[in-house]
Amino acid sequence: MAEFEITQIVISRQGKDTGSEYVVSGFEADGRVKLIRPERFNVSNPKKKNPKHLQGTSRKAEKLAEYIKAGQNIDAGYFHRSVTE
């Protein structure tokens, strides 16, 4: 099983969201990864996905770390600027 880090950008490999990019915001006790993408899943309501269905990238969205740590929701525009840098 792949290991992911908070703020790492990952790509969904399975499900109806295949190919979508998310940012890792945390981990569940059962091993699932908490993911954010402001259009639908923000810090207060993250998507939970099995890590086997995710592909890690070498990219990280470091600018989002403080929002994630504080539990604050992220504006979609700021999110996309942070992810594309």
Residue pairs with C-beta under 8 A, 6 or more apart in sequence:
1 31
1 51
1 52
2 51
2 54
2 55
2 56
4 10
4 24
4 27
4 33
4 51
4 54
4 56
5 24
5 60
6 24
6 25
6 26
6 65
6 68
7 23
7 24
7 60
7 61
7 62
7 64
7 65
7 68
8 23
8 24
8 56
8 57
8 59
8 60
9 21
9 22
9 23
9 24
9 57
9 59
9 60
9 61
9 83
10 21
10 22
10 23
10 24
10 33
10 35
10 54
10 55
10 56
10 57
11 19
11 20
11 21
11 22
11 54
11 55
11 57
12 18
12 19
12 20
12 22
12 49
12 53
12 54
12 55
13 53
13 54
13 55
14 50
14 52
14 53
15 49
15 53
17 47
20 37
21 37
21 83
22 35
22 36
22 37
22 41
22 47
22 49
22 54
23 35
23 36
23 37
23 61
23 64
23 68
23 79
23 83
24 33
24 34
24 35
25 34
25 35
25 36
25 43
25 46
25 68
26 33
26 34
26 46
26 68
27 33
27 34
28 34
28 48
31 50
31 51
32 48
32 49
32 50
32 51
33 48
33 49
33 50
33 51
33 54
34 46
34 47
34 48
35 41
35 46
35 47
35 48
35 49
35 54
36 42
36 43
36 46
36 47
36 64
36 68
36 74
36 79
37 47
37 79
38 73
38 74
38 75
38 76
38 79
39 76
40 47
41 47
42 73
42 74
43 67
43 68
43 71
43 72
43 73
43 74
44 71
44 73
59 83
61 79
61 82
61 83
62 82
63 78
63 82
63 85
64 74
64 79
64 82
67 73
67 74
